[in-house]
Amino acid sequence: MIANQHIWRVWADSLHRWGVDEHVATFLEASGPLTVLGAQVIYIAQPALTGMFPPSHLQALAEVLEDSTQTKAFTDYLREG
């Protein structure tokens, strides 16, 4: 079971509504190990981003980016749709 599935559903719905869900999935797959750097950026910027995004969503995003298994699971989740 995915720990943050409720958050992933919110993200997937928003990305689908904006029409970028497939693009995001492709980008995440192509980014490979660079996603770990993205996670570090999220951790560093979290205090500034908290006003725009819920802290639980930022934490979940960082976790998805730093763990290749979760990144793959999220891209699969986006494509299931």
N, C-alpha and C positions, 0 to 999 in steps of 0.2 A: 504494500500500500504506500502510496506517495504521501509523505508527511504534510506537504503544503499543497495538496491537490485543490483545495478551495481557492487558494491564491492563484494557482496556475489557471483555473477556470476563468477567473476575473481577467487575467492577462490575455488568455486565448480569445475570450469574447471581445475584448477591446481591439486586439490585433486583427481579428477577423472583421470587425466593424469598420476598421480603417483600411482594410484590404491589403494588409502587409504581412499576414501570418505566414504565408509561404516564403516571402522574402526573408523574414526573421529566421525561420527554420533553416533556410539555405545559408544565411550568414553565420549562424551558430555552428553549423556543420563545417563550413569552410574556415572558420576561425581557429579550429583545433586548439592547440595549447595556449593561444593568445587569450582565450577566455579567462584564464587564471589571472592575467594582468587586469582584465576588466573587473574581476571580483575585487582585486586590491583597490582599484579606483573607487568602487562602490563603498568599500569599507572606509577609505580615507574621506570621501565626500559625504558620507552618511549624515553628519551633523548639519550640513548645508542643505541636503536633499530632503530632510525630514519634514520640512514645511510643505513640500510638494507631494511627497509620497508617504504612505504609512510606514513606520519603521519595520513592521513585520514583512512588508513587501520588499523593502530594500534588503533585509536579511535573507529572505528567500531567494532573491535575485542573485545575491553574492554566492549563496550556496549552490545554486544552479550553475553559475559560471565557474566556480572553482572545482567542481566535481564532474569529470567527464561522463560518468554514468548518469548523473542527473541531467546534464546537458543533452545527452542522447535521449533520455526518457522524455524531456520536455519537447524536443523537436518531434519525436514520435507523437506526443500528445497533441501538438499543434497540427500535425498532418492528419491525425484521426478525425479531427474536427468538428 
